[in-house]
Structures are given as structure tokens and as C-alpha cells.
Amino acid sequence: MKLVFMGTPDFSVPVLQALVEAGHDVVAVYSQPPRPAGRGKKDRPSAVHKKALDLGLTVHHPTSLRTDQAQSDFASHDADMAVVVAYGLILPQAILDAPKHGCLNIHASLLPRWRGAAPIHRAIMAGDTETGVCIMQMDAGLDTGDVLLREACAIGATETTGELHDRLSEMGARMICDAIARYPQLQPDPQPETGVTYAEKIDKSEARIDWSKSADHIVRHINGLAPFPGAWDEIDGDRVKFLKAAKSDENLAAGAIATSNDRFLIGTNDATIDILRLQRAGKKPMLPQDALRGWALPDRLSSFLL
């Protein structure tokens, strides 16, 4: 098919690659405009923008799709279909209607659960044991369109958002190629009105760990916010990000820290947590045995003393 591709972050890159490898004619790529990033705050193109240039594709990055000019430009591609995955702009009706077969969206949840911006984070943070990918025929609502294909997968007990993100991205890439190939035969499945939840955008203000919560909650919080923005707390005045955790069978007092056998254990009010990956201020993410070298840790967290 003659396609327009619309996506921005790393999650979208395998999808673009898969569409090109499947032989589709990607006539245009739409992505968010370059943003200031890094220490020099120089404009940096998105992951999709960079990948599209590597593939020799034309990239458009309008700041809005609501202007007559943007909509005219989009319609001029005369596309059979648009494929949308984590693009970042709301598509007005004129954009949805422009391709012959409309716009298909790849959404990383089992709709109608976790409509919205952060479905992977929220699924892990909520303790869901299952998630998946839906291929949806887009309409004007927020992830409300009919589902054409859905596939479920289990969420691992200690799986982080980063790990699940990569699995679902590859799943979405495979599924969208299948959906396009079978499009005339697919039966749209309207989403039920029950079971709707919304995955609000992750705010950095919610990243600090609340040690008064249960161990299960804290583990989900840590894994759900890894790698970004990273659940954190202060240890001896330094911010430490906790990037992967599991419940432990050890028995520590609430707030106690233990580092036996290269393990980093923290006691909570109802169980002990095993920190499996962390990042000290100014350093790279590390396994506990590497992070603990030369680090004189206190024997308990000050957060429990507040």
C-alpha cells in the first residue's frame, strides 16, 4: 500500500522498519519537530525522524495539523492508509479522512483498558498481569476506535516498562503488517463501554518512592517508572534512582538497608525489597554489585525517619 507513517519515539521505529521491509510505499513520514536535548540543548530530531532519514524517506514535522495548509499538504500524499503509533499530536477529522482507508493506530494495551498517553507504565504500576497490542481504526475520540486486531501477552513479575516497551513494539510491528495484508477481511470490533481506564501521562512529580506503601506497590512503582523518569529517593543527600526491583524472602525491619552477598535489600512495612538495578547521581545505571563498590551506605533510609 501507499502509506503515510506517523510516529515519534523509539517505540515507533521497529514499526517503520517493518513496513518498509514488507514492501509498502511509505510516501511520507510525520514526526514531532526536533527538540532541544543534551547538555548543549541543541535541537535533536526524534528517533523516527532519524530512522526515516536513514531509510531515505521524506520527513514532515508540523507543529499542528489543524491548519488548512497542513491538511492540504497531508491530503496531497494521496495515501491508501496512514499508520499512526505514538505520534504525539491529535489528528483532526480532515486528517483522519484523507487516506482512502483512513488511519490505523497501534496502541500498547488491551483496549478499552489504558487509553491515553502512558499505557505501558500504568499497566505495570497497577499490577496488571496481562497487556497486549491493539490495531485500531482511528476515529476522533481518544483511543476509542474499533479494534481490528488484538493480541495479549503476560507481564513478567519483575518486568520493567523499558523491557515491556521493547516487546510490545516488536509485537506491534508484526501485527500492523498482518492487519494491512488482511485489511479487507478484518471485522471491526467496537470497544465495550465497560472497563475503560485512562493512562495519564507520567509526571516526574510522582516518581519519588513512598515507603509507607506496601512492598508490592513499591516494586510496581519502581518497575513501572523504569527507565524513565525513574523512581527515586535520597540516600545521604544524594538522589538515587531505583530501576528494577523484586520482593525478597529476606526479613528486614522497615527502612533497614542490607548489602549482603552483593545484594541491595531494603525493608518496608510489610516485606523486603531486592533492588536489582539502580543509578547513583552522576553515574550510569548499574547492577547492585557494581554500584556498591566504594559506597558507604547508611544502615537505614532517612525517609523512614521523617
C-alpha angles and dihedrals in degrees: 000000000000102000142187112206121208120188142115122189135057090274089068098049100081089050093056090046092050093050092052092046089050089061100250118150104242100196096178140008121211120199139157114279119266111278132205109266142160128031093305092049090224119162108270122194118234122261090256092048091054093046092049091053090050088054092048094247128147114251127207122188110179117174090223138018094200098085122096090237094053092048093047091050091050093049091050090070087071089209126184090217143350121226113208126190124162092332098153103221128090111246113228119219093260090060093045090052099045101082115071092241098029127234127317119204128203108214123186100223142059098265136255084033113082104008111176143042108329110032096149095050093045095048092056094041091052092052096246112171094201138039135150147163131290126197104212135190100230124235132173095278129087103273091324101126128118115280116237099179134008132182127182130211135181121254112229118239092246099023115139127216089252093054094045090044091061094048094049093046091057090044091052092049091054094043097050091054088051092047093051092048091050098033099122091052099044118108114218111235113206113225115250118248091229125074096035115156130169126226103214117207112270112256120204089226090072094054100088111100118246103212091191088075124089121277090248091054093048093049090051090047092052096045094041093055096045127143095003132065088352125220109255150179136177123261114189089342096308122112112239123189117214108210106175132015144169136187114265133212090224118107115227130163117254109283095010120137123209129177104187120156093001091302124129109215128181124188119224132188094275109016145356126270125216111213106215100177133013144164125221119208111284094008137096124259109280144181113254094253090058097041093049096060108112093354114130100205124194116242093244142022116261089217088076090055096056 
